[in-house]
């Protein structure tokens, strides 16, 4: 039955037939993580129904592929088939995520990398008759809509698509009314008739979405991919293997920012049971907690100003020293395979945005002109400028061309980096004063810190094995270990085990001293 069957005022209600019979009924909750994670009327009413003594349910079993409340694993799991087992037994794809990626300037260059990876999958899978999907995960509806517009504009420019073709290739999927028609398209995105190649969603796609041609997942920002629940849900949409797959195991790539790599690796590895960890927790009920007081110092800036009169001396050598530029750059993305730590290089190219010499010269002239306009009303003639008399449009173009010649740029165009360097040569124009900044430390507030608020710390199996970190084990400490860590805790505590370098047994918990 669905949720509506437990409501009182519906014709299909089953409540009356279950009164007093709960001891003979087994309740199976599908997608049980919703009951634990969601707020609102539906989960609350369902919980009230299950706990109602009028029915007396004794056997309640939850089924879920994502047994997490945020980052915490359910404490009452009786049977687990993990993603790691599913990968090892070749029921799902393997996972690769970005360990290191080239520097990109602006959204366009990042879209190029994502697009190039998608196209590489498309080329590789063509012989199998599979059209790959890329899922982009955003944090809210507004971001989802904006990213969809960005991607459609990028594809229209890159592939020469019409607006209609770009709309057919990219579908945002959210709870907003304007996106409701796209929910129906989700059911057919793996058919040969569908033109969808890019799906943009908020947090996750609905359960039961059984599509097997997802080969790239793109967390748009860290908040869209920063908990075990989110990662498990999103990976669940991309791990399904295509029917009849033969040969090397299929791979789904996670195009995360490399700055998140260590955090994502930690979460992904824990979900896949690849990295085992021991973690501390605060015993809030302990009578030995205490407060300490801390004086908060804030760094404050003291700024001195010095008046500047007249014009700055600009570009006296007639050119700006520019670095050599690469307009189409060969780059590589370093992917690491979860579990094996195997590194794979994906080699591709980035076409950097460029500007004509005339465009750069015109921007120079306009900036100089705006300064002249701003100072024209100054009462003191010494405060007025007339840069455009010396730097005409022709002279600005000559400076750009001379700068390009110095850097041996022969294409007639400049990259964003070199364009900015030329404009930065005009940098001090708007400064009417020079300034000097001195920082001083100032006490601001007295704050109270409690031992009940200490941060949780943890260590991995690898760190304990190497002796990089130490687990101190007083008597009976296993009573405070979470159920999901108990098996690993016993391995660490084993006096003949492999973690001797990272374990210290304490005979007296009240005489605890670190080495």
C-alpha angles and dihedrals in degrees: 000000000000127000094272091065091073094054116106103224102050127097093234094052114139096192097103093050091056101048108127092356101090093110089064095046129084113205116207114197113200116205088014094178088079091067090052100041109032129079127201138073102305099057091039094053091046092052091047090052093051093046096044108122089210087077100030099207110194103171114057118160125184125205121198141151091208109048096180138117097202102306097340120099117227110270096213103055111142099179129023133187103184131207088244091060091046091053094045091049090048097241093125139026123274119248130238125181135182116275096171133002135182121265113267129199111216134337095292094066093047089050088052091058093047091045093048091052090049091049091049090055089046092054094044095048097043091089089055092051092243124136108204125226127213118206118203114199119207132180101236144007095261092054091045091054093047094047090050091055091048093050095046090051091048093050092046090055097039100044100023092244124169118237089257093052092047090050090052093051097048124050125179113211116201139129091261116117093237090061099045093100089060092063090071090051091058090072093061104034092110094054120103090238094060119095094195115123102152127051121187115194142169112249097317145351122249123282116260093037095140105189119144104190100078108123103159132043119189119194100205092207136358094259089062090059108027107111136057090241093055094043093047092049094047095044088050089064092053106037100075112114121229114255115267095010112174130186129019114015115270116249133212113205122212109210098205125158107268090232087069094047097104093046094045091045090053093051096041092047092051092049090050091044089239098123116045117200141187115215135190124230135191117252096217092184092060115118092215100075119122141177129239129192125231129192110225114219119198125198109233127192124228111197128198119197130209120194119240118209126199130348130336119239105249137190094344093165090056098240144050119243104241130185119240112272136219114208096185111032128197108224139168133214114213111218123189122205113232111243101013096050087220113160122221126187120217107198119204143135137258120208105211118217112257137192131208118250088245091055092052092046091050091052089051092051094048092052092051090046092052090055091051090050093049094051098041092092097052113126093219110067088212089066093055121093134205104187095149091063089066098029105049121173089263092051092048090053090049090053092050092049092047090050090050091049090051090053092042093241108161104167096085090238137092131215121235090257094057093040089056092048091056092047090046088059084070090048103117095051096100095046110106089174137031117224141203121206125206121183123215131182115240127186108235114169146357110239129192121225122193128201086228088069099053112136119254114252128196141179133208130233090251092054092050093045092053093043092240088130132023130219110211111208119196120186116293093005089135088075089072097045115110113248094246091057098044097091092051091043090058090051090053092046093051105112091211096042132107096262100069092118091059101043133083119185113211117205093192120036090198093057098056119156127162116230 
